[in-house]
Amino acid sequence: MTTSRSVVPFLKAKARGTMDDREIVEAIRSGHPLAPNWFVASHQESVYGLCYRMLRHRQDAEDVVQETFLRAIRAIDRFDASRPIRPWLFGIAVNRCKTVMSRRARRPVIADQVEETPDPRPGLADPDDVSAEVDRAINRLRPEYRMVFILFHEQQIPYDEIALVMNRPLGTVKTWLFRARTELAEDLVRRGIRC
C-alpha cells in the first residue's frame, strides 16, 4: 500500500496522538478520508452537550449536531485556520439550535415532543434534588441568556469567544450572563433554594 506524501504528516500526527485542530482542518482540506471522523470525534461531545442543553430533547440535539458537522465540513475551505475552531463550530451549532427553537415556537406542542423536559414542581424543593432544580431554572431562562450561561459555565468558553459564537458585542454577552445569573438565583429562591 502506498501513501501519498501529503497524507504522511497527518498519519504521523494521529499516530502520536497529538493531532490538533489546525492539522485536522488541513487534513480535511487535503482530502484525507479519515479527517472528518477525527474532526467529529474531537468535538462531538462538547457540541452535543451544548445542543442538548439548548434544545432539551435528545433527538433534536442529535440532528443539530449532525447538521452542524456537515455544514462545518462543507465550509471548511472558508474557515480561517489561524483562528480557534471551537467558537466557529459552536456558532454553527447555536444558529442551528435557534432555527429548531424558532420552528418549535411556530407549531403546537404535542405531549410526545416534550418527553425530556422536566416537570417543574411548585413549593419547596427536595434538598436532595437541588441539581434538578438548577436544571429547571436554567431551562426557564430566555434562550439567549441560557445560551450564554451554558457556553460560559458549562462549556467554559471565555467571554470573547462567546461574543464570536453569538455574533454579539462583548458587552452584550456580559450583560446577558449577568441577567442569566440574576434570574437563575431569583428563580431558585422563589422555589425555596437559598443561593
Buried (B, 14 or more C-beta within 10 A) or exposed (E): EEEEEEBEBBBEBBEEEEBEBEBBBBBBEEEBEBBBEBBBEBBBEBBBBBBBBBBBBEEBBBBBBBBBBEBBBEEBEEBEEEEBBBBBBBBBBBBBBBEBBEEBEEEEEEEEBEEEEEEEEEEEBEEEEEEBBBBBBBBEBEBBBBBBBBBBBEBEBEBEBBBBBBEBEEEBBBBBBEBBBEBBBEBBEEBEBEE
